[in-house]
Amino acid sequence: MALAGAAQLELASGVIQLRPEGAMVAAMLRGWRAQQMSRGLKEDTIAGRESG
């Protein structure tokens, strides 16, 4: 069972990315958001950290 924000939940297996760096950064940010949400942080807190 993968934890919230784990890479295997954010990246599709077997898919070749046209821009792998951009895809990895986007997946990292989605994973970071999922981890914060799983810890029960409020949307305002998460949004403030993302805009940062």
PDB file with SEQRES, HELIX, SHEET and CRYST1 records, atoms N, CA, C and O in Angstrom:
SEQRES   1 A   52  MET ALA LEU ALA GLY ALA ALA GLN LEU GLU LEU ALA SER          
SEQRES   2 A   52  GLY VAL ILE GLN LEU ARG PRO GLU GLY ALA MET VAL ALA          
SEQRES   3 A   52  ALA MET LEU ARG GLY TRP ARG ALA GLN GLN MET SER ARG          
SEQRES   4 A   52  GLY LEU LYS GLU ASP THR ILE ALA GLY ARG GLU SER GLY          
HELIX    1 AA1 ALA A    7  GLU A   10  1                                   4    
HELIX    2 AA2 PRO A   20  SER A   38  1                                  19    
HELIX    3 AA3 GLU A   43  SER A   51  1                                   9    
CRYST1    1.000    1.000    1.000  90.00  90.00  90.00 P 1           1          
ATOM      1  N   MET A   1       0.850  -1.189   0.000  1.00  0.00           N  
ATOM      2  CA  MET A   1       0.000   0.000   0.000  1.00  0.00           C  
ATOM      3  C   MET A   1       0.886   1.240   0.000  1.00  0.00           C  
ATOM      4  O   MET A   1       1.731   1.406   0.880  1.00  0.00           O  
ATOM      5  N   ALA A   2       0.694   2.095  -0.976  1.00  0.00           N  
ATOM      6  CA  ALA A   2       1.513   3.298  -1.109  1.00  0.00           C  
ATOM      7  C   ALA A   2       0.967   4.418  -0.228  1.00  0.00           C  
ATOM      8  O   ALA A   2      -0.242   4.541  -0.035  1.00  0.00           O  
ATOM      9  N   LEU A   3       1.865   5.216   0.293  1.00  0.00           N  
ATOM     10  CA  LEU A   3       1.489   6.374   1.093  1.00  0.00           C  
ATOM     11  C   LEU A   3       1.067   7.517   0.188  1.00  0.00           C  
ATOM     12  O   LEU A   3       1.457   7.584  -0.977  1.00  0.00           O  
ATOM     13  N   ALA A   4       0.263   8.416   0.742  1.00  0.00           N  
ATOM     14  CA  ALA A   4      -0.158   9.592  -0.023  1.00  0.00           C  
ATOM     15  C   ALA A   4       1.064  10.328  -0.537  1.00  0.00           C  
ATOM     16  O   ALA A   4       1.998  10.606   0.216  1.00  0.00           O  
ATOM     17  N   GLY A   5       1.053  10.642  -1.823  1.00  0.00           N  
ATOM     18  CA  GLY A   5       2.147  11.376  -2.434  1.00  0.00           C  
ATOM     19  C   GLY A   5       3.267  10.506  -2.978  1.00  0.00           C  
ATOM     20  O   GLY A   5       4.247  11.026  -3.511  1.00  0.00           O  
ATOM     21  N   ALA A   6       3.138   9.189  -2.853  1.00  0.00           N  
ATOM     22  CA  ALA A   6       4.179   8.289  -3.349  1.00  0.00           C  
ATOM     23  C   ALA A   6       4.295   8.397  -4.869  1.00  0.00           C  
ATOM     24  O   ALA A   6       3.303   8.612  -5.566  1.00  0.00           O  
ATOM     25  N   ALA A   7       5.513   8.245  -5.366  1.00  0.00           N  
ATOM     26  CA  ALA A   7       5.768   8.413  -6.798  1.00  0.00           C  
ATOM     27  C   ALA A   7       4.911   7.494  -7.655  1.00  0.00           C  
ATOM     28  O   ALA A   7       4.420   7.919  -8.701  1.00  0.00           O  
ATOM     29  N   GLN A   8       4.718   6.249  -7.242  1.00  0.00           N  
ATOM     30  CA  GLN A   8       3.939   5.323  -8.068  1.00  0.00           C  
ATOM     31  C   GLN A   8       2.470   5.736  -8.182  1.00  0.00           C  
ATOM     32  O   GLN A   8       1.765   5.269  -9.077  1.00  0.00           O  
ATOM     33  N   LEU A   9       2.011   6.597  -7.293  1.00  0.00           N  
ATOM     34  CA  LEU A   9       0.644   7.103  -7.405  1.00  0.00           C  
ATOM     35  C   LEU A   9       0.564   8.324  -8.316  1.00  0.00           C  
ATOM     36  O   LEU A   9      -0.510   8.662  -8.812  1.00  0.00           O  
ATOM     37  N   GLU A  10       1.680   8.973  -8.533  1.00  0.00           N  
ATOM     38  CA  GLU A  10       1.697  10.225  -9.288  1.00  0.00           C  
ATOM     39  C   GLU A  10       2.166  10.073 -10.725  1.00  0.00           C  
ATOM     40  O   GLU A  10       1.777  10.868 -11.580  1.00  0.00           O  
ATOM     41  N   LEU A  11       2.992   9.072 -11.014  1.00  0.00           N  
ATOM     42  CA  LEU A  11       3.517   8.874 -12.367  1.00  0.00           C  
ATOM     43  C   LEU A  11       2.948   7.593 -12.975  1.00  0.00           C  
ATOM     44  O   LEU A  11       2.882   6.563 -12.305  1.00  0.00           O  
ATOM     45  N   ALA A  12       2.545   7.655 -14.219  1.00  0.00           N  
ATOM     46  CA  ALA A  12       1.991   6.484 -14.894  1.00  0.00           C  
ATOM     47  C   ALA A  12       3.127   5.536 -15.287  1.00  0.00           C  
ATOM     48  O   ALA A  12       4.122   5.956 -15.877  1.00  0.00           O  
ATOM     49  N   SER A  13       2.969   4.281 -14.959  1.00  0.00           N  
ATOM     50  CA  SER A  13       3.974   3.279 -15.282  1.00  0.00           C  
ATOM     51  C   SER A  13       3.983   2.986 -16.779  1.00  0.00           C  
ATOM     52  O   SER A  13       2.924   2.850 -17.391  1.00  0.00           O  
ATOM     53  N   GLY A  14       5.177   2.890 -17.375  1.00  0.00           N  
ATOM     54  CA  GLY A  14       5.305   2.521 -18.777  1.00  0.00           C  
ATOM     55  C   GLY A  14       5.063   3.643 -19.764  1.00  0.00           C  
ATOM     56  O   GLY A  14       5.040   3.406 -20.972  1.00  0.00           O  
ATOM     57  N   VAL A  15       4.880   4.861 -19.276  1.00  0.00           N  
ATOM     58  CA  VAL A  15       4.629   6.001 -20.157  1.00  0.00           C  
ATOM     59  C   VAL A  15       5.930   6.771 -20.337  1.00  0.00           C  
ATOM     60  O   VAL A  15       6.602   7.101 -19.360  1.00  0.00           O  
ATOM     61  N   ILE A  16       6.283   7.056 -21.584  1.00  0.00           N  
ATOM     62  CA  ILE A  16       7.476   7.846 -21.872  1.00  0.00           C  
ATOM     63  C   ILE A  16       7.058   9.310 -21.911  1.00  0.00           C  
ATOM     64  O   ILE A  16       6.205   9.704 -22.706  1.00  0.00           O  
ATOM     65  N   GLN A  17       7.662  10.099 -21.056  1.00  0.00           N  
ATOM     66  CA  GLN A  17       7.333  11.517 -20.968  1.00  0.00           C  
ATOM     67  C   GLN A  17       8.090  12.297 -22.041  1.00  0.00           C  
ATOM     68  O   GLN A  17       9.269  12.041 -22.284  1.00  0.00           O  
ATOM     69  N   LEU A  18       7.410  13.248 -22.681  1.00  0.00           N  
ATOM     70  CA  LEU A  18       8.065  14.102 -23.665  1.00  0.00           C  
ATOM     71  C   LEU A  18       8.987  15.107 -22.977  1.00  0.00           C  
ATOM     72  O   LEU A  18      10.031  15.474 -23.515  1.00  0.00           O  
ATOM     73  N   ARG A  19       8.601  15.535 -21.814  1.00  0.00           N  
ATOM     74  CA  ARG A  19       9.403  16.455 -21.007  1.00  0.00           C  
ATOM     75  C   ARG A  19       9.539  15.857 -19.615  1.00  0.00           C  
ATOM     76  O   ARG A  19       8.797  16.240 -18.711  1.00  0.00           O  
ATOM     77  N   PRO A  20      10.467  14.928 -19.421  1.00  0.00           N  
ATOM     78  CA  PRO A  20      10.547  14.203 -18.145  1.00  0.00           C  
ATOM     79  C   PRO A  20      10.820  15.093 -16.937  1.00  0.00           C  
ATOM     80  O   PRO A  20      10.320  14.815 -15.847  1.00  0.00           O  
ATOM     81  N   GLU A  21      11.605  16.157 -17.108  1.00  0.00           N  
ATOM     82  CA  GLU A  21      11.884  17.028 -15.971  1.00  0.00           C  
ATOM     83  C   GLU A  21      10.613  17.716 -15.494  1.00  0.00           C  
ATOM     84  O   GLU A  21      10.328  17.765 -14.297  1.00  0.00           O  
ATOM     85  N   GLY A  22       9.860  18.244 -16.443  1.00  0.00           N  
ATOM     86  CA  GLY A  22       8.608  18.923 -16.103  1.00  0.00           C  
ATOM     87  C   GLY A  22       7.598  17.970 -15.491  1.00  0.00           C  
ATOM     88  O   GLY A  22       6.897  18.323 -14.542  1.00  0.00           O  
ATOM     89  N   ALA A  23       7.524  16.760 -16.034  1.00  0.00           N  
ATOM     90  CA  ALA A  23       6.594  15.768 -15.501  1.00  0.00           C  
ATOM     91  C   ALA A  23       6.974  15.378 -14.079  1.00  0.00           C  
ATOM     92  O   ALA A  23       6.102  15.188 -13.231  1.00  0.00           O  
ATOM     93  N   MET A  24       8.282  15.257 -13.812  1.00  0.00           N  
ATOM     94  CA  MET A  24       8.735  14.893 -12.484  1.00  0.00           C  
ATOM     95  C   MET A  24       8.441  15.995 -11.479  1.00  0.00           C  
ATOM     96  O   MET A  24       7.994  15.718 -10.366  1.00  0.00           O  
ATOM     97  N   VAL A  25       8.688  17.233 -11.860  1.00  0.00           N  
ATOM     98  CA  VAL A  25       8.406  18.354 -10.956  1.00  0.00           C  
ATOM     99  C   VAL A  25       6.908  18.427 -10.659  1.00  0.00           C  
ATOM    100  O   VAL A  25       6.512  18.603  -9.506  1.00  0.00           O  
ATOM    101  N   ALA A  26       6.083  18.296 -11.683  1.00  0.00           N  
ATOM    102  CA  ALA A  26       4.634  18.330 -11.484  1.00  0.00           C  
ATOM    103  C   ALA A  26       4.183  17.190 -10.568  1.00  0.00           C  
ATOM    104  O   ALA A  26       3.341  17.393  -9.694  1.00  0.00           O  
ATOM    105  N   ALA A  27       4.739  16.000 -10.765  1.00  0.00           N  
ATOM    106  CA  ALA A  27       4.395  14.861  -9.918  1.00  0.00           C  
ATOM    107  C   ALA A  27       4.852  15.087  -8.479  1.00  0.00           C  
ATOM    108  O   ALA A  27       4.150  14.719  -7.537  1.00  0.00           O  
ATOM    109  N   MET A  28       6.018  15.687  -8.313  1.00  0.00           N  
ATOM    110  CA  MET A  28       6.515  15.975  -6.966  1.00  0.00           C  
ATOM    111  C   MET A  28       5.597  16.961  -6.250  1.00  0.00           C  
ATOM    112  O   MET A  28       5.310  16.801  -5.064  1.00  0.00           O  
ATOM    113  N   LEU A  29       5.141  17.974  -6.971  1.00  0.00           N  
ATOM    114  CA  LEU A  29       4.246  18.954  -6.359  1.00  0.00           C  
ATOM    115  C   LEU A  29       2.889  18.336  -6.011  1.00  0.00           C  
ATOM    116  O   LEU A  29       2.329  18.635  -4.956  1.00  0.00           O  
ATOM    117  N   ARG A  30       2.359  17.479  -6.886  1.00  0.00           N  
ATOM    118  CA  ARG A  30       1.100  16.791  -6.576  1.00  0.00           C  
ATOM    119  C   ARG A  30       1.274  15.883  -5.363  1.00  0.00           C  
ATOM    120  O   ARG A  30       0.399  15.815  -4.499  1.00  0.00           O  
ATOM    121  N   GLY A  31       2.406  15.189  -5.302  1.00  0.00           N  
ATOM    122  CA  GLY A  31       2.681  14.317  -4.172  1.00  0.00           C  
ATOM    123  C   GLY A  31       2.820  15.096  -2.879  1.00  0.00           C  
ATOM    124  O   GLY A  31       2.319  14.674  -1.837  1.00  0.00           O  
ATOM    125  N   TRP A  32       3.500  16.231  -2.942  1.00  0.00           N  
ATOM    126  CA  TRP A  32       3.666  17.076  -1.769  1.00  0.00           C  
ATOM    127  C   TRP A  32       2.306  17.566  -1.267  1.00  0.00           C  
ATOM    128  O   TRP A  32       2.052  17.591  -0.063  1.00  0.00           O  
ATOM    129  N   ARG A  33       1.435  17.955  -2.207  1.00  0.00           N  
ATOM    130  CA  ARG A  33       0.074  18.394  -1.844  1.00  0.00           C  
ATOM    131  C   ARG A  33      -0.693  17.241  -1.191  1.00  0.00           C  
ATOM    132  O   ARG A  33      -1.366  17.433  -0.178  1.00  0.00           O  
ATOM    133  N   ALA A  34      -0.590  16.052  -1.771  1.00  0.00           N  
ATOM    134  CA  ALA A  34      -1.297  14.888  -1.217  1.00  0.00           C  
ATOM    135  C   ALA A  34      -0.808  14.565   0.190  1.00  0.00           C  
ATOM    136  O   ALA A  34      -1.602  14.202   1.058  1.00  0.00           O  
ATOM    137  N   GLN A  35       0.489  14.695   0.417  1.00  0.00           N  
ATOM    138  CA  GLN A  35       1.032  14.440   1.751  1.00  0.00           C  
ATOM    139  C   GLN A  35       0.494  15.443   2.760  1.00  0.00           C  
ATOM    140  O   GLN A  35       0.135  15.078   3.879  1.00  0.00           O  
ATOM    141  N   GLN A  36       0.441  16.700   2.361  1.00  0.00           N  
ATOM    142  CA  GLN A  36      -0.076  17.725   3.269  1.00  0.00           C  
ATOM    143  C   GLN A  36      -1.556  17.499   3.572  1.00  0.00           C  
ATOM    144  O   GLN A  36      -1.993  17.651   4.712  1.00  0.00           O  
ATOM    145  N   MET A  37      -2.316  17.136   2.550  1.00  0.00           N  
ATOM    146  CA  MET A  37      -3.737  16.877   2.755  1.00  0.00           C  
ATOM    147  C   MET A  37      -3.939  15.668   3.663  1.00  0.00           C  
ATOM    148  O   MET A  37      -4.849  15.660   4.493  1.00  0.00           O  
ATOM    149  N   SER A  38      -3.097  14.648   3.511  1.00  0.00           N  
ATOM    150  CA  SER A  38      -3.237  13.453   4.340  1.00  0.00           C  
ATOM    151  C   SER A  38      -2.919  13.745   5.804  1.00  0.00           C  
ATOM    152  O   SER A  38      -3.351  13.017   6.697  1.00  0.00           O  
ATOM    153  N   ARG A  39      -2.165  14.809   6.043  1.00  0.00           N  
ATOM    154  CA  ARG A  39      -1.850  15.220   7.410  1.00  0.00           C  
ATOM    155  C   ARG A  39      -2.919  16.134   7.987  1.00  0.00           C  
ATOM    156  O   ARG A  39      -2.823  16.561   9.138  1.00  0.00           O  
ATOM    157  N   GLY A  40      -3.946  16.437   7.181  1.00  0.00           N  
ATOM    158  CA  GLY A  40      -5.072  17.229   7.663  1.00  0.00           C  
ATOM    159  C   GLY A  40      -4.854  18.728   7.621  1.00  0.00           C  
ATOM    160  O   GLY A  40      -5.552  19.476   8.307  1.00  0.00           O  
ATOM    161  N   LEU A  41      -3.886  19.181   6.819  1.00  0.00           N  
ATOM    162  CA  LEU A  41      -3.669  20.618   6.721  1.00  0.00           C  
ATOM    163  C   LEU A  41      -4.785  21.263   5.913  1.00  0.00           C  
ATOM    164  O   LEU A  41      -5.337  20.658   4.994  1.00  0.00           O  
ATOM    165  N   LYS A  42      -5.103  22.489   6.268  1.00  0.00           N  
ATOM    166  CA  LYS A  42      -6.178  23.211   5.580  1.00  0.00           C  
ATOM    167  C   LYS A  42      -5.725  23.673   4.203  1.00  0.00           C  
ATOM    168  O   LYS A  42      -4.536  23.878   3.959  1.00  0.00           O  
ATOM    169  N   GLU A  43      -6.689  23.833   3.311  1.00  0.00           N  
ATOM    170  CA  GLU A  43      -6.423  24.250   1.931  1.00  0.00           C  
ATOM    171  C   GLU A  43      -5.673  25.580   1.898  1.00  0.00           C  
ATOM    172  O   GLU A  43      -4.766  25.757   1.085  1.00  0.00           O  
ATOM    173  N   ASP A  44      -6.044  26.521   2.781  1.00  0.00           N  
ATOM    174  CA  ASP A  44      -5.361  27.820   2.806  1.00  0.00           C  
ATOM    175  C   ASP A  44      -3.880  27.666   3.130  1.00  0.00           C  
ATOM    176  O   ASP A  44      -3.043  28.356   2.548  1.00  0.00           O  
ATOM    177  N   THR A  45      -3.553  26.772   4.046  1.00  0.00           N  
ATOM    178  CA  THR A  45      -2.166  26.532   4.424  1.00  0.00           C  
ATOM    179  C   THR A  45      -1.390  25.966   3.240  1.00  0.00           C  
ATOM    180  O   THR A  45      -0.286  26.416   2.936  1.00  0.00           O  
ATOM    181  N   ILE A  46      -1.980  24.973   2.577  1.00  0.00           N  
ATOM    182  CA  ILE A  46      -1.319  24.327   1.440  1.00  0.00           C  
ATOM    183  C   ILE A  46      -1.127  25.330   0.302  1.00  0.00           C  
ATOM    184  O   ILE A  46      -0.052  25.405  -0.293  1.00  0.00           O  
ATOM    185  N   ALA A  47      -2.176  26.098   0.005  1.00  0.00           N  
ATOM    186  CA  ALA A  47      -2.094  27.078  -1.091  1.00  0.00           C  
ATOM    187  C   ALA A  47      -1.021  28.120  -0.799  1.00  0.00           C  
ATOM    188  O   ALA A  47      -0.296  28.535  -1.703  1.00  0.00           O  
ATOM    189  N   GLY A  48      -0.916  28.541   0.447  1.00  0.00           N  
ATOM    190  CA  GLY A  48       0.112  29.516   0.823  1.00  0.00           C  
ATOM    191  C   GLY A  48       1.508  28.965   0.636  1.00  0.00           C  
ATOM    192  O   GLY A  48       2.408  29.687   0.207  1.00  0.00           O  
ATOM    193  N   ARG A  49       1.699  27.712   0.946  1.00  0.00           N  
ATOM    194  CA  ARG A  49       3.003  27.075   0.767  1.00  0.00           C  
ATOM    195  C   ARG A  49       3.341  26.911  -0.706  1.00  0.00           C  
ATOM    196  O   ARG A  49       4.495  27.066  -1.105  1.00  0.00           O  
ATOM    197  N   GLU A  50       2.339  26.598  -1.510  1.00  0.00           N  
ATOM    198  CA  GLU A  50       2.580  26.419  -2.946  1.00  0.00           C  
ATOM    199  C   GLU A  50       2.930  27.731  -3.632  1.00  0.00           C  
ATOM    200  O   GLU A  50       3.741  27.749  -4.558  1.00  0.00           O  
ATOM    201  N   SER A  51       2.327  28.826  -3.187  1.00  0.00           N  
ATOM    202  CA  SER A  51       2.563  30.103  -3.849  1.00  0.00           C  
ATOM    203  C   SER A  51       3.872  30.736  -3.396  1.00  0.00           C  
ATOM    204  O   SER A  51       4.366  31.675  -4.019  1.00  0.00           O  
ATOM    205  N   GLY A  52       4.415  30.226  -2.333  1.00  0.00           N  
ATOM    206  CA  GLY A  52       5.532  30.632  -1.749  1.00  0.00           C  
ATOM    207  C   GLY A  52       6.676  31.304  -1.749  1.00  0.00           C  
ATOM    208  O   GLY A  52       7.396  31.298  -0.750  1.00  0.00           O  
TER     209      GLY A  52                                                      
END                                                                             
